[in-house]
Amino acid sequence: MTTSPPIIRIDDLADPIVSPELAAWREGDPTFPCPMSVDDVLNRACAETGLSDFGGDTGFRERLTVILQALYEDEGLTRGGRIFVLQQAVRAMANRLRIEDLVKRHPDILDVPIEKPIFIAGLPRSGTTHLVNWLSRDDRLNALTLWESEEPVASAPVAAGEADPRLVRSAAYWGAFGALVPHMSAMHEMAANDIHEDNELLFMDMNCYNWEFSARLPRWTDHYLAHNRAISYAYEKKVLQVIAWQRGVQTGQSGRRRWLLKSPQHMENLTAIKSAFPDATMVITHRDPVDVLRSLTTMLAYSDRTRRTRIDPPALARLWSDRIEKLLRECVAQREAFGPHQSLDILFHDYMADQEGMARQVYARAGLDLPPETEARLLGYLAENPRHAHGKVIYDLEGVFGVDVAALRQRFAFYYERFPVKQEN
C-alpha cells in the first residue's frame, strides 16, 4: 500500500525561531580567529599539517584573496557564518598541502590514468544527486563519498578496524547541522557516507562555487566567471589520481574503474572539463529553472538561519535568479564542447517518467554494458530511496519570495528555446 509523504510547510523562513543551540551555532567557535587574512589562512593550514609546500601557484592565492574580500563585504553574516567559510578555506589549504606532500613522496601517482570519466551536470535540484547515487551502485565505477571529498588525504594512517577520523568528523558536523535544520533532509540530505559532488575537490584550488551557498559573494562570482577554470579542473584531476592511488588503482591494472562525478558547477564549465578530461562522457540534466528556484530558494532561506543575522527571501530570490541565469547562459554557450557521441541531455520530466530507460541511455553513451546483476543493484537503490521519503516540502516562490514567475520565464526564454524542458508550475 502506498502512503502519501508527510507535508512540510516552513512558515518562519523570513523570521526564524532561534533556539539556544541555533544562537550558539550562529556565534561560532569563540576560539577561532575572525577575521583572517590570506596569510593567516595559509599559516594556519601549515600549522595544522606541519607542511609548507602548496605546490605551484595556479592562481589559488589570488582567488583566496577575492573570496576573503567578498566574505567581509557580506554584512549580513553572523560571526559563525564567517567562521564557517574561513574554516572551509583552512581545510581546503590543509588538503592541498597533504596532496602535494603525498605526490612528492610518491610521484608515480601522476601516472595513474583517469580514463573516460562520466560527469553528471545539471541545475541544483534537477535530479543530479539522485542520478549519481543510484548509478554509483555499479561497483565498476569510482564515486566520492562526502567525507572523502571533504578530506581526500588522511593526516595519519588509520589502523585496521578503526573508524577513519575523517568520517567521524564529517558525520559529527552534518549530524549537528541536521539537528538545527531538520527539514533539510527532505530537500537535500547531507550524510557523511553518501555519494557527493566532486566540486569539493575544486576547493583545493580555491575555485569551487560552493562558497556562494554560504554567503553573498558577488565580487567572488564575477571574478570566478571572468577567469578560465581549466587549470582548476586539471588540479581536480590530480586529486582524483591521489584518491585512485590510495584505493589501489595502479597504472596498467586490468579492469580499472571509471570515475562517476557530478556537480551543478560542471554545467558552466563544459569547456574547462573537456580540456582536462578530453575523453569524458558528459550527462546533463535539464529542469525548468523556475521550479529549480522554487526549491533552491526555500532550501537556502531555511539553512540561512544558521549563518545570517537577517533573512530577506525576495533579495535571496533575486540573487539566485541572477546566478542561475549566468549558469544557464554559460551552459548554452559551451554546450558544443562535447559532441553527441560523448554527451547526453536528459530532460527532468523524461527522467522522472522512465528512470530505468534513462540509465540505459547513460550507459550506452558511456560505452558501458549493463549486465542483469548490475541493473538489479541499481534498481535496488530506487526501491530503497523513494521520492519524498523524508516528506514533501511546500514551496511558495510567488508569495514568500515575491517572484513574478511569468517575467522569470521570459527571462529564461533562451534556455527553453535550447532545451525543451517541461514547465512544471
Secondary structure, 3 states (H helix, E strand, C coil): CCCCCCEECCCCCCCCCCCHHHHHHHHCCCCCCCCCCHHHHHHHHHHHHCCCCCCCCCCHHHHHHHHHHHHHHCCCECHHHHHHHHHHHHHHHHHHHHHHHHHHHCHHHHHCCCCCCEEEEECCCCCHHHHHHHHCCCCCEECCEHHHHHCCCCCCCCCCCCCCHHHHHHHHHHHHHHHHCHHHHHCCCCCCCCECCHHHHHHHHCCCCCHHHHCCCHHHHHHHHHCCCHHHHHHHHHHHHHHHHHCCCCCCCCCCCEEEEECHHHHHCHHHHHHHCCCCEEEEEECCHHHHHHHHHHHHHHHHHHCECCCCHHHHHHHHHHHHHHHHHHHHHHHHHCCCCCEEEEEHHHHHHCHHHHHHHHHHHHCCCCCHHHHHHHHHHHHHCCCCCCCEECCCCCCCCCCCHHHHHHHCHHHHHHCCCCCCC
